Amino acid sequence: MPWAPYSGWATLAFLALVVVLMGFSDGAEKIAFSSIPVLAVVPAVGWRFVVKRRDRTPAG
């Protein structure tokens, strides 16, 4: 990746800026910002179920 590792950090900083600015706007952006915790929790809980199910199934 060009200018690594600085370009990666710049990309993460830009993403964080976009997420923060979403919290200050009105309309659909505000709804998207408010749903971020749900969008983080649902996959985490789903992954727990997948791992538990995979551990219970016999190998083969």
N, C-alpha and C positions, 0 to 999 in steps of 0.2 A: 504494500500500500504506500503510495507516495507520502512523503513527509511523516512517516510513522515514527514514533507513536503520537505525535502532536495532532495529526489529523483525526485520529480516533477520539482523543480527548475533546477536540473542537466539535466533533459531531455529537458527542454526549452532552456537551454544554449547550449546543443549539437545541437538542431535543428537550433538555430540562427547561430552557427558556420558553419554548413553545408550550410545554405543559403548564408552566407558571402563568403565562399570559392567557391561557384558556380559562383559568380561574377568574380573571378580571373582566372577561367579556360576558355579554348577555346572549341568550338564545341557545342554539344547538351546542355551541362550544361549552357553555356552562353545564349542560346536561352530560356531555361527554366527559368533562372534568369530574363531575360528581360521580360518574359511574366507574372511574378508574379503580377505586378499592374493590368493587364487585368484580371487575375484570381481572384483578390480581388474585382474589380469594378463590373464585370458581375453578380456575385451572389447578391451583395448588391442592384444593380438596379432591378434585378429580384425579390428580396424579397419585394422591395417597390411596385411593380406591384401586387404581391400576396396579400399583406396587403390591398392595396386599393380595390382590387377586392373582397376580403373577407368582407371588411367593407360595400360594396354596396349591397351584396347579402342579401336577407331577412333571418332572423333566422328561423330555422325549419327544 
